[in-house]
Amino acid sequence: MASIGSMADVLSSLFTTTYCTNTALTILFYDWLLCLDQEIACVWKAGDIFNAGSLVYALSRFPLMLGMIFTTATIFPLSAPR
């Protein structure tokens, strides 16, 4: 059986991971919202929406956001399982 000290270390590490993940997600979305008007002007309204630059931008930007949301949802679920 694990000692109380090692269980406390595990819980502390879990809370630290959860807080860091939530902080990273918050900073990611804050940065995205700050740059949204520039993104729309430079990437999506620059003529042809489906060009190589917008494709590379979308493939590098949106999977990161979806991955962070998935990670946050799995580490810090919105409801407790029954």
Number of C-alpha atoms within 10 A of each C-alpha: 3 6 7 9 9 10 11 11 11 12 12 12 12 14 14 12 15 16 14 13 18 19 11 14 19 13 12 14 12 12 11 15 12 10 11 12 10 13 16 11 11 12 18 15 11 12 10 10 12 10 12 10 12 17 13 10 12 13 11 11 12 11 11 14 15 11 12 18 15 13 16 20 13 10 15 17 11 9 7 6 5 3
